[in-house]
Amino acid sequence: MTKLLCVAVLIGVQSISLPGQSRHVSEPAVNLGDTSFLDGLGGPGFVVEQIGDAAHDGRITDSAGNAVPGSGEVNSISGLTHIAWLSAKQFLGGWYGVEVVLSAAHVNAGAQGRAGGLGSTTLSPFILQWPEHRVLGMAIDQRIVANFDLPTGQYSRTSNVNIGGNTFTVHPYYAITAFPGKRLETSWRVHYLWNSTNNNPPISTGAQSAQAGQAIHFNATAAYSLWKGLWIGSNGYYFKQITDGKIDAVALHNSPEQVGAIGPGMVWNSGSWFFYANGYQEFGAQDRATGHKLVLRIERTFKWPADRELTAYLETLR
């Protein structure tokens, strides 16, 4: 049972100075809900996919979760192109490989301004995908990935709204999919995020340097195979900043970002094609924009021997 992995780093509002948030360093846009069902599956071969995202953030929240007066709304659309490869050879019992994600976006933050263009580039020089194994009779697929985000995105010190963050990030993750029963799946992807220092923050901040805090975040799903490759269920995500951000090397206490979200989703598989749709409503936000979003994704895996194994396995779940 194999399907090549997918990863996304969604581009959104990387740097916005807002009333009530002048002493907060915004976290970069990351994969919040952009990967979902059957996420832990993978095997030797190639995958190419396109991800589209539309988000409406109706308010900006402070550290107490209250709306920041006068902050307005933020609307964004983005696209990601993802290409990945896994070797047929193994290392430490798993297939190894590489991947790249290219991104572009347009953001409208109302009175704060607009921005559009290319976003950060994600490179992974090391993927390790383990073959399926069973624990207490339950099929499990899992992998680890070392991701690095390069500061290739559009960025200007004179703008309050940027697509890129002018920083380098280290962003590894662990993904797992388990099948606890016939026609049932649950997938989890857990990330760690470290951000480098931006030595040219927006002029409006009045700072010489800024560094966002470290964070953890995860995506999770639970789905039922309803009919002929159609999986329907719930999907969600959670983001939590775990260390203080810094401005001019001084820690900013009591300004952590967090947000959760939940919503309905589905994936339809037909041969080597996978079509995903996921909706999310956010809640519990602190120190960030919050609202709702829709993610659409199309994925094409290219033939390898294990591809037939995947198709045969999914047929048993229908």
Secondary structure as GFF3:
##gff-version 3
##sequence-region A 1 318
A	DSSP	beta_strand	45	60	.	.	.	ID=ss1
A	DSSP	beta_strand	74	91	.	.	.	ID=ss2
A	DSSP	beta_strand	94	108	.	.	.	ID=ss3
A	DSSP	three_ten_helix	110	112	.	.	.	ID=ss4
A	DSSP	beta_strand	114	118	.	.	.	ID=ss5
A	DSSP	beta_strand	121	135	.	.	.	ID=ss6
A	DSSP	beta_strand	138	150	.	.	.	ID=ss7
A	DSSP	beta_strand	169	170	.	.	.	ID=ss8
A	DSSP	beta_strand	173	179	.	.	.	ID=ss9
A	DSSP	beta_strand	184	195	.	.	.	ID=ss10
A	DSSP	three_ten_helix	203	205	.	.	.	ID=ss11
A	DSSP	beta_strand	210	211	.	.	.	ID=ss12
A	DSSP	beta_strand	215	227	.	.	.	ID=ss13
A	DSSP	beta_strand	230	241	.	.	.	ID=ss14
A	DSSP	beta_strand	245	247	.	.	.	ID=ss15
A	DSSP	beta_strand	250	252	.	.	.	ID=ss16
A	DSSP	beta_strand	258	270	.	.	.	ID=ss17
A	DSSP	beta_strand	273	286	.	.	.	ID=ss18
A	DSSP	beta_strand	289	301	.	.	.	ID=ss19
A	DSSP	alpha_helix	305	316	.	.	.	ID=ss20
###
